[in-house]
Amino acid sequence: LGWCPDGGCCVNIPACLGFCLKAVFWCCLFIAPILTYGAVRYFDGEVNMFSDASEEKQAMDSMRTAAIVAHYFMSAIGFFFLLLAPAYNIDKLFKLTPVPLRLRVIRYLFWIVVLSLKFLLAMKIFVSVWNA
């Protein structure tokens, strides 16, 4: 017998294994940005410990660059999953109404503009605070 997502025991071990693997995958997906951020901070501290012309500094600098790229990639994946992934059936309170494509495009463009302006304002505030 195996553990089943409905709270009881089930005989269908492959279904329970699939559920557990899916849960592990989602946990790894949401923990990955935290781990990659830790790697960025670690390599950032290591880069500053070496002299400017040393090979160790160049190696640590390339590792930091790889960690930054990995962090941005994993953060973007997590962002798009949170933004675009469909909700679980239990989370849906009502059936979605059909929306014409033109209206859907206008809605997405509106939110892209709003979030872009919010991001630019936040960047302006960060730069102002940094320079103060």
N, C-alpha and C positions, 0 to 999 in steps of 0.2 A: 504494500500500500504506500501511496505517496501523498504529499501535501498538495492540496488543490486550492486554487484561488477563491473558491466559494466558501472557504473556512472549514471544510471537512476533509476527510480522506477520500481518495479516489483510486480506482483500479487502473486508470489510464495513465501509466507512468510517462509515456512520451509527451502527452499533453501537459502534464505537470512540469516536466523537464523543459519543454518549450516556454512555459510561463516563467520559470525561474531564469532561463537564459535571456529572455526578453527583459526581465527586471534588471539583471546584471548589466545588459547592454545600455539601458536607459540610465542606470546609475553611473556607469563609466562615461557616458556622453555628457552628463551634467557635472561630473567631477573633473573632467579633462581641462576646462578653462582654469580651474583653480590650480591644478598641478602644473600646467604650462606657465601660469603666472609665477608660481614658485620657482620654476626653472629660469625664467627671465630674470627674476630678482637675484637668484644665486649666481648666474653667470655675469650679471652686471656688477656684483660685488667682487667676483674673481678677476674681472678685467681690470679693475682699478688697482689690484695688488701688484701687477707686473709693470716693468719699465716699458716705455713707449715702443722700443724697437725689438723687443724680445719675441721669439717665436711662440712662446706660451701665450702672450697677450693676443697675438693674431689668431691662435687656435681658439682661445676663449671668446674672442670677438666674433668669430664665425659661429661658434656654438650659441652665443647670445642671439645672433641674427636668426639662426635656425629656430631657437626657442620663441622668438618674437613672431616669426612667420607661423609657427605651429599654434601659438596662442591666438593670433588673429583668426586663423582658419577655424580652430575649434570654437571660438567665441561666435564667429559668423554662423557656423552650423547650428549651434545652440539657439542663437537669435532667430534664425529662420524656422527652426522647429517650433519654437514657442509662438512665433508670429503666424506661421502658415499651416502647421500640422493640425489635422482635425481633432476635435475633442473626443473623449470616450463617449460611447453611447449613453452612459449613465449621466454624463454632464449635460447632455442636450435636453433642454427643458421643452422645446417645441421643434417641429420640423422647419427647416429653413425655407423661406419663400423664394421662388425663382426671381432672379433679378436680371434684367436685360444687360447684355455685355457692355453697352455704352455707359449705362449708369454705374456698373461695377468698376469700369476704368476710371470714371470721374471720381468715385469714392476713393480708390487706391491712390490716384494722383493727389487728391486733397490731403490724405494722411501722409503721403510722402513729403509734400510741401510743409505741412505742419511739423512733422518730426525733424525735417531738415532744418527748419528755422529754429526749432528748439535746440538742436545740436549746435548750430552756429552761435546762438546766444550763449550757450554753456561754454563753448570754446572761447568766446570773447571775454566772458567772466573769468575763466581760468587764466587767460593771458594777462588780464588786468590785475588779478590777485598776484600772479607770479612776478609781474614787473613792479608791484608796489613795494 
